[in-house]
Amino acid sequence: MKVQGNIVDIQNKRIFKGEITVQNGKITSIEAVEHSVEQYIIPGFVDAHIHIESSMLVPSEFAKIAVTHGTVATVSDPHEIANVVGVKGVHFMIENGKKVPLKFNFGAPSCVPATSFESAGAVIDSDDIKQLMANPDIKYLAEMMNYPGVLFDDEEVMKKLAWAKHYNKPIDGHAPGLRGDDITKYIGAGISTDHECFTFDEGLEKLQKGMKVIIREGSAAKNFEALIDLLSEHYKNMMFCSDDKHPDDLLLGHINQLCERAVAKGIDVFKILKVACINPVKHYNLDVGLLQNGDDADFVVLEDLEKFKVLQTYINGELVAENGQSFVKSVDFEVLNNFDTDKKEVSAFLYPSTAKKIRVIEAKDGELVTNEIHADALIEKGNLVSNTQEDVLKMTVVNRYKNEKPSIAFIKNFGLKEGAIASSVGHDSHNIIAVGVSDEAICKAVNLLIENKGGVCAVSSSEEKVVPLPVAGIMSDKSAVEIGKSYAELDRMSKKMGSTLRAPYMTLSFMALLVIPSLKLSDKGLFDGNTFQFTSLEIN
């Protein structure tokens, strides 16, 4: 097979008319050849940090869409399914991913459960990490979210880090806002990347101290604008990632979109492509071709180097996508789950109180971090209730693994004027999380998910919609097109009910993410991410 075009030699910063010859999945020659073909050929895009589960798709279905955007590989943390079903879930992701051509590179989840302040469905300890690290299919130790454990030399955390070093595999970081002596110690423990920077100064400090900074632009957390100005100078030590990408967003684009935006800012295209295509392969030692003689034939044909419209995607010399059409086929797979709680009564969501003031989670659109604010309590019949006038709505997290009393908090900026929305995608333990204007609506939404053994839903006075997620309660058994369409309809319904957030379900899913400051809710109670301890809802 021969492919002609303007070959983009990223390493030597040159573009030349040429021809690539491929035999048995490998590039056997790259030659300068005169021709009239105007298309461009580059190495394939790599997402340097993603939880495939957040697309609500199993890896094989994710691949079908990702290849249409020129993605040939991912660096994937199976942390979400591991929190639900443990090591078995990690192996599920690996085996399902192997059935399709896209090159998934899975890590060993380092924090299952993420904290001791929430109920998860499984535990992965240092002995499990030892076994996983010995597996050649495991490429790295996934994000070490327990940065307090690193800072205080927690014995179990240190053992996990030690096994990654023993097998000479990279260690991913997760340290939002960590600065000064704390980040110095965190890096000194062997942690080499961070995708959680949300300010220019934070990203710069981490780069200056030797970390690789990954610019994240996902469905909820969007840090591209804050960090992109670092790229021109620090491109050798940066990468792109999505972290969490919902299915409707994935249908629109992937890493190619970030390249387009970076070029529009006037950044040198060779630097951008080094970040998007080369750096992840080298940092994680991936078996992914870099458009060199003898490499795997993993490359992308583009219409131009401005809009990055993908004409063709090749993986191991196989044409896997052309002009938006994917040639990746669906595969059969086992459905795993762990959902064992009974339906709830409305009374379970009552919160008796005489408080004058309450602590409220302030959600921030496009960010995982939240603020703590204080608001006047609204009490009816002796119970705290939602205040739709002030957009202070009741929120709950319900343990999905056993019958326990739901935890209650209040949240601002969801904007709902009626009904409730709920999700069993609730990072990191994936309990049920719901926000609504009344206890009745919240209860109805929660029970809808319990009936379906997982999913995302919306309920109003006139209708209810649910997108079932039977695989671990976080992924669909349907195609990306089907799930993307259903999810988009649900998103529209939530906004019709009043939500002003760009991605209300993605934002909702992170309101139980305790390792990201400041105020969050677990199934065990309201949690202060700054002090790393529980706090009270009521202010006396």
N, C-alpha and C positions, 0 to 999 in steps of 0.2 A: 504494500500500500504506500502511495506517495501523496503528500499534502503540500500544496504550494501556498505562499503568502508572504507578507512582510514579517519576518521572524524577529521577535523582540528578544535580544540578548541582554537580559537584565544585569548579569554579572559584569559585562563589559560596557554597558550603557550604550548600546548601538542597535540600530534597526536596519536590516538588509533584506533584499528580495532573495528568497531561497526556497528550498524544497526539502521536506523531511521524509525520509524513507523508514518505514516500520515493518519489522518482521517478527513474528512470534511474540508480539506484545512489547517489543523493545525498539528503541530508536537505533537504527543501524548506521544512519548517516544524516548529517545536516549540511547541505551544500548551498553555496551562493549560486542562484540560477536566475537568469532574466526571464520575466514573465509579465503578464498584464493583470494578474490577480491582485486586488487591492486590500483584501482582508488581512488581519493581523493574527499572528500565532504567539501565544504566551503559555507559560506553565499554568496548570490549573489552580484555582483559588482554594485556599484552606481556611476553614473556620477554626481559629486557634483555641477556642473554649466554648463548648456548647453542651447543654443538657438536651439530648434528643427528645427526651420525654416531654419537654415543655412545648414541643410542636404538637403534642397530643397524638403523635404518630409513632408507630414502631419504626426501627431503623430502616427496614426495607421499603416502607412507604415514604419515609423522609427522603430517601435516596432518589426516588422517582421524580421528586420536584427539585431537589437541590442541584441535580446534574443539569437541569435546563438553564440554571443560572451560572454554569461554569464551575461549580464546586466539585472537586475531585476527591477531597478528603476532609475529615473533621478530626479534631482532638476533643473527645467526648467523655464527659464525666457521668457515669451511670448512677450518680448519687441518689437521684429521685426514686428510681425503682428499688434501689438497695435499701432505702429507708422503709420500703413497704414489705419486701420479701427477701431481703438480705443478699448473700452471695449468689443464690440461685438466680436472682434478677440480673446480676452482672453477667453471668454466663448466658442468660437469655438474650441480652443485648448483643453480646459478642457473636453468638451463633446465628441470630437473625440477620445481623449485619453482614455476615460472611456469605449469605445467599444472594447478594447483589454486588455489582461491580464497584460501587463507591467505597473508598478506603476509610472505613471507620477505625479510629485508633482510641481504644478505651483505656481509661485509667482505673486505678483502685480507689474507691471512695474512702477518704480518710476520716470522715466524721459521720458515722452512722451509729446511733442517732447524732444529729448535729450538736445537741446539748442535752444535759440531764434534766432540763426544765420543760420537756415536752415528751409526749408518748409516741414512740415510733413502732413500726411493726417488726423491727429486727435490730440486731447489733452486729457490727463488724469490728472485731477487736484486733489487737496487734498480731495474734496468731493467724487470723484470717488474712491480714495484710501480708504476712510472710508468705502464705500460700499463693496469694494473688500475684505478688511481686515476682515469684518464681515462674509465673506463666508468661511465655513469650508474647501472648496476645495482649498482655497488659503493658502499656508503654510508659506509664508514669504514675506517681502518687498524686491523686486528684486534690483539688483545692483544700488546703489546711485552714478550715474556717475557725477552728478553735485557737485563735491567736492568743487568748489568755493562757491556754494550756502551754503554748510555746514560750510565752514570756515568763511563766512561773515554773517551767521545766517539769510539767506533768509527766509522770513516769510512762504512762500508756502512750501519750503523744510522742514522747521521745523515742519509744520503741518503733512506732510506725515510721517516723522519719529515718531511723537507723536502718530499717529494712529496705527502704527506697535507696539509700546510699549504698547499702551492701550489694544491691543488684545494679548499681550505677544507672539508676533511672531518675529523670528530673522530678522535682517536687513543685507542684503548683501552689500559689498563694491565694489568700482571700483576706485582705486586711484594710477594709474601708476606713479612711481617715487616720490610719496609724502613721505617726510621724516621730521625728526625733530619735531618742535613744531606743524607744520601743521598736521602731521599724528596723533600726540597726541590728538589734538582737534577733528579730524575726528573720531577717535576711541571713544573719550569721548562723542560723540553725539549718541552712541549706536550702531555703525556699527561694525559688528563682524567678517567679512571675507574679504579677498581680493584675487582675482585670477589674478591680473594684475602685480605682482612682476616680474621683468625681470633681477634682479641681486641677487646674494647670500646675499650681505649686506643689500639690501632693504628688502628681505624676513626675514632675521634675526632680523632686527630692529622691524618689524611689529609683529613677533612672541614674541619678548621680551616685547613688549608693550601690549600683550594680545590678539592680533588678531589671527584668524585661517587663515593660508595661504594655498591656493588651488593651487597645481601644475598643470598648464595648458599645454596641448599638443594637439593642434588642427591642422586643415589643414593649417592655416597661422601662427598663433602665437604658437611658440614652446619654452617653458620655462623649460622643463624637465631637460636638462643638467645644466642649471644655478642654479636650486633649489634643485636637488635631494640629494645633500650632506647634506642638512638640515634635511633630514628625520630620520636618525638614532637617533639623539638626540631629535628631536621635533615631533616625529610621533604621539603623543597624540593630537596634534593641527594642523594636516595637512590632506588634502584630495587630490584626483585626479579629474581632469575635462578635458573635451575637448573644452568647450566653443562654438566653431564653427567647425563642422565636415562635410566636403563635402561628397556627396553620394559615390563617388568612394573609398574614404578613409574608410568610414563606412563599406563597403563591406569587407574590409580587416581585421578590428579589432576595438576594442574599449578600455575600461579600462584594459582588459586582457593584452593588449600589453605593457602598462606601468608597470604592475606587472612583466612581463617577463624581461623588461629592468632593473628594479630595482634589481631583483634577480641576474641578470648577473653582477651587480656592487658589489655583495657580501653583500647586505643589508639583515638583518634578515627577513625571510619570514613572521613571525608573525607581525612584525611592518608594513610591506608592506600591508598585508591583513587588518590590523586595519585601515589603511589609505584608502584602496580601498573599504572596505565593511562595516565597523562599524561606523567610525566617522561621515559620512554624515547622517546616520540614527539617531544618537544621537543628533547631532547639530540641525538638522531641525525637530526633533520629528516626524519622518516618520513612517507610518504604514507598516513597512517592517521587515520581520523576520530576526533574527540574529543567527539562528541555535541553538535555546534554546528550552527546553521543554515548550510547550504551545504557541510558536510563530507561526505566519503564515509560511507555508512551502515554503519559498523562499530560494532556495539554488541551487548550481551548482555542477555538477560532473565533475572533471578534470582528464585528463590522468596523469598529474604529477604537481609538484609545481616548475617547471623550465620554461617550454614553455607555461604553462597555456592553453593547448588545451582543449577546452570545449567539453565534451561528451554529457552532458544533462543539460538543464536548467528547473527548476521547479519554478512556481509562484503560490502561494496559492494551492500547491499540484498538480497543473496541469503541465504535461510535455509539455512545449511550444517550445522546440527545442531539436534536437538530431543529433549529428554528422554533424553539419552544415545545417541541414534541419529545417526550421521554420514551426511550426504548427499554427502560428498566421494568421488569415484570413483577407483579405481585407474587408473594410466596405464602405457603401455609405456615402457621405457627401455633404454638400452644398458648392458651390464655391463662395467665397467672393472676391471682388476686388475693387479697387479704382484707376482707370487709366483714366485720362481725359485731355490729351494734344494732339494737332494735330501734324501731321508729319512736319518735318522741311525742310527748304531750305539750300543749302550749304552756302549761304551768312550769315546764322545765326551763323556760326562758325568762321567767319573772325574776326581778331583782328588787326585793324589798329594801327600802332605804328612807332615811330622813335627811340625807346630805344636802347641803346648800350648793356645794361645788363638786365637780367631778374632773378627773383627769381624762383627757380626750386624745386619741391618736390623730394627728394631722397628716393625712396622706398627701404626698407631693407627686403631682403628675409627672411621669417620666423618670422617677427616681425610686430606689428601694429604701432609701433613708426616710424616716418620718420625724416629725416634731412632737413634743409633748406640749399641749396647751390645756388651759383650764377653762371650764365653761359652767354656767349656771345649770344646776340639776333641774330636770323637768320630771315631776312626780305626779302620777295619777293612781288613785286608789292604793297609795302606799308603795308603789313600785316605780323605779326609774324607767322612763320610756323615751323613744326617739323624739327629737325636736326637729321636725322637718323645716320649720321656719328658719332655724339657725343652721340647718344642715348638719346637725349632730345626731347621727343615727346609731341605733343599737347594732352591735356586732357580736357574733358568737363563734367559738371554735368548739366543735363536737368531736370527741374521741371516736374514731372509726373502728378501732381494734377491740374495744370492749365497752360495756355499758357504764358510763360515768356521767355525772352531772355536767352539762355544758358550761363552759366559762363565758363570761360576759364582759364586754367593754363598750366604748362608744368611739365613733370615728367621724372625722369631718372631711368633706370634699368629695364624697361619692355622689351627692346631689340628688339622690332618688326622692321622688315625690309620691311614689306609690310602690307597693309590692316589696319584693326582696330578690336578691341574687345570691347564688351559692355555688361553691366549687369544692370538689374533693382534691383538686390540685392546690395544696396548701403547703408551700415550702416551709420546713424541709420534711416534716413528718407525714404530710398529706392527710391530715385530719380534715373534717368538713369545716369550711369557713363560710360564713354568711353575713350579709348586711341587709337591713330592711327597715321599713318605716313602722312596723308593728310586730308584736310577738307572734301573732297569728300568721303573718306573711313569712316571717323567718322560719317558723315551725314547718309550714307547708313546703318551703324550698328545701330545708334540710331533709325532710322525709322523702321528697322526690328523689334525692340523691341516694338515700339509703335503699329505696326500692330498686334503684338501677345499679346498685353496687358500685357507685361512682359516676362522676360526670360533672358538667357545669349546667346551670339552669337559671331561669328567671320566672318569677310568678307575679302576676298582677291581678287586679280584680276581674279582668275579662279573659285572660289567657295564661297559659303556662307553656314554656319550651324547655326541653332538656336535650343535651348532647351526651349520650351515654359514653362512658370511658371504661369499658370492661377489663382492659388489660391493666392490672394493678390499681385500678381506679383512677389512672392518670393518662392512659393512652387508649386510642380507639382501635378497633379491629377493621376500620374502614379505610378507604383511600384518602389521600390528601385533598382531592377535589371535593369529595363528599363531606369530609369533616370541615374543610375550609368554608364551604357554602353554609353548612349548618351553624358553624361558629359565628360566621359573619351575620347571619340572621339573629342569633342570640345577642350579639354585640349591638345590633340596631335596636333590638327590643329594650335592652338595658338603657340605651340612650333616650329612647322614646319615653321610658319611665322617669327620665330626668337626669341620668348620670352625665356629668360633664367631662369625665376622664377620657383620654384618648383610647386607653385599653383597660376598661374597668375590671375585666376578669384577670388580666395579668397583674394589675395593681392589687386586686383582692388577694391573689395567691401569695403575695409577698408580705401581707400584713401579719402573718404568723411566722415570719423569718426572723428568729430571735437574734441571730448573729449579726444583723444589720441594725445599727442604732436608728431611732432612739427608743420609742415606745412601741411595743408589739404585743400580740395576744397569743398565748399558747392554750392548749386544752387544759392546762393546769392553772392559768391565771394571767393577769396583766404583768408584763415583763419590761423592765428598764434595761435596754441594751447598753447603756453607758456604765451602769454600776454592776451589770450582769447579775441582777437579782430581781425577785418579784416585788411589785409595788401595789399600792391600794388604788382601787377605782375611786373611792370616795375621799374627799379632802375635808378633814374636820376643821 
